[in-house]
Amino acid sequence: MRGSEGFVEIVNNSDKTVDLGNYCLSDTETDADKWRFPEAQLEPGAYAVVNLLGKDFVGEAKVSETEFNADFKVGSDETGI
């Protein structure tokens, strides 16, 4: 379910499994750990998708080991997260 609000794709191009629970995403520099990944492992060569669903999103953050829902989105006047 890639959100109509947008999504971010995370790729593990290393040769080691990455513990995503150690990482965060944010749409603001002043709150760098606004959204933390739930516990999940990203295998070498694998990718994960984070659906950016906005502040009104209610539900589970972890859809599967490689798909997540975040409760923020990037506005049309913003250039990055």
Secondary structure, 3 states (H helix, E strand, C coil): CCCCCCEEEEECCCCCCEEHHHCEECCCHHHCCCEECCCCEECCCCEEEEEECCCCCCCCCEEECCEEEECCCCCCCCCCC
